[in-house]
Amino acid sequence: MTTTATAAPLALPASARAETGGRAGRALRSRRLLRNGAAALGRTALIVVPVFFFATIITFALGAASGLSPAASLSGDEATPERIAAIEAELGLDQPIAVQYLTWIGGVLRGDLGVSWYNGYPVAQLIAERFAISCATG
């Protein structure tokens, strides 16, 4: 009588078994996807946040260095110095630039983008309207 030896099935390591499918494999892939997504989000935040602060600080500095007064343009051609000073106080433009920036950034972090100096509408509303138009036009 002849017997043939059959090869024993190869034992796969746990990681390889998980990769082959099944509930454990799906869970492992889900954890990897979540971990990779969180890492990508963290890397993106490390770039976006400093760029945002740098860009807004430069914008505020350029606005202050320009010498133009939004209060003067809002009050019209026949504005008195008292009227300009009142508008500057109302808008907070009589504060130091650092205080203006910190007040603005605090509002942004709370979701308050302020009011447009040009037309008096809330900036968040203006952005939302234009964003909807941009999305519609593709």
BELQUIWO-V54949 format. One record per backbone hydrogen bond with DSSP energy under -1.0 kcal/mol. CO is the residue of the C=O (numbers start at 1). NH is the residue of the N-H. E is the energy in kcal/mol with one decimal. If there is no record, write none. Layout:
{{CO,NH,E} {CO,NH,E}}
This chain:
{{13,17,-2.5} {14,18,-2.4} {15,19,-1.5} {16,20,-1.1} {22,26,-2.2} {23,27,-2.3} {24,28,-2.3} {25,29,-2.5} {26,30,-2.4} {27,31,-2.4} {28,32,-2.4} {29,33,-2.6} {30,34,-2.6} {31,35,-2.8} {32,36,-3.1} {33,37,-2.5} {34,38,-2.5} {35,39,-2.2} {36,40,-2.3} {37,41,-2.4} {38,42,-2.4} {39,43,-2.4} {40,44,-2.3} {41,45,-2.4} {42,46,-2.0} {44,48,-3.1} {45,49,-2.0} {47,51,-1.7} {48,52,-2.8} {49,53,-2.3} {50,54,-2.7} {51,55,-2.8} {52,56,-2.4} {53,57,-2.3} {54,58,-2.4} {55,59,-2.2} {56,60,-2.4} {57,61,-2.5} {58,62,-2.7} {59,63,-2.2} {60,64,-2.2} {61,65,-2.4} {62,66,-1.4} {69,73,-1.9} {70,74,-2.3} {71,75,-1.9} {80,84,-2.4} {81,85,-2.4} {82,86,-2.1} {83,87,-2.2} {84,88,-2.6} {85,89,-2.2} {86,90,-2.2} {87,91,-2.4} {88,93,-2.3} {92,95,-1.2} {96,100,-2.4} {97,101,-2.5} {98,102,-2.5} {99,103,-2.4} {100,104,-2.4} {101,105,-3.3} {102,106,-2.0} {103,107,-1.8} {104,108,-2.4} {105,109,-2.3} {107,112,-3.4} {108,111,-1.3} {114,123,-2.4} {116,120,-1.6} {121,116,-3.1} {122,126,-1.9} {123,127,-2.6} {124,128,-2.3} {125,129,-2.3} {126,130,-2.0} {127,131,-2.7} {128,132,-2.1} {129,133,-1.6} {130,134,-2.5} {131,135,-2.5} {132,136,-1.9} {133,137,-2.0}}
